[in-house]
Amino acid sequence: MALKDARPGARTTARRRAREIALQALYAWKLAGGDVLAQAKTLEGWVRCDQKCAEQLIAEVVEKSSALEKLIEPHLDRSLASLSPIERVILLIAAYELSARPETPFRVVLNEAIDLGRSYGGTDGHKFVNGVLEKLALELRAEEFARVRQAV
């Protein structure tokens, strides 16, 4: 899976690239195992990404994979095993960010996950990701979710 900008001509931020690198490395890890961080450092775009962010995303998702899956599962309409590996990894990254990075607004987490789903996932996979993550955000960030909904 080669790194590419989600939209032609779009200015991709270092943090967006970090999420893309994490997605690619974690996808490879889910399929074949191995040293996920070493794999990440070989990917195109590593030099231009927020490396600290990518390293943290990768390490935390690998370490907390089981706990993150348990957060996600109640919000699925099918088994976790039946999801495509890309959608599964996108959900893991976003679940980690929603649960452990309160400084990142939940809307940013959702938008980034949806963009990754559009760029790398199957047809309409981003809609599925959005539906699951909205439910998870409501659970994990109820106060923030309510404030944003009231402002709209």
Secondary structure as UniProt FT lines:
FT   TURN            8..9
FT   HELIX           14..32
FT   HELIX           36..40
FT   TURN            41..42
FT   TURN            44..48
FT   HELIX           51..63
FT   HELIX           65..72
FT   HELIX           73..75
FT   HELIX           80..82
FT   HELIX           85..100
FT   TURN            102..103
FT   HELIX           106..120
FT   TURN            123..124
FT   HELIX           125..140
FT   HELIX           142..151
//
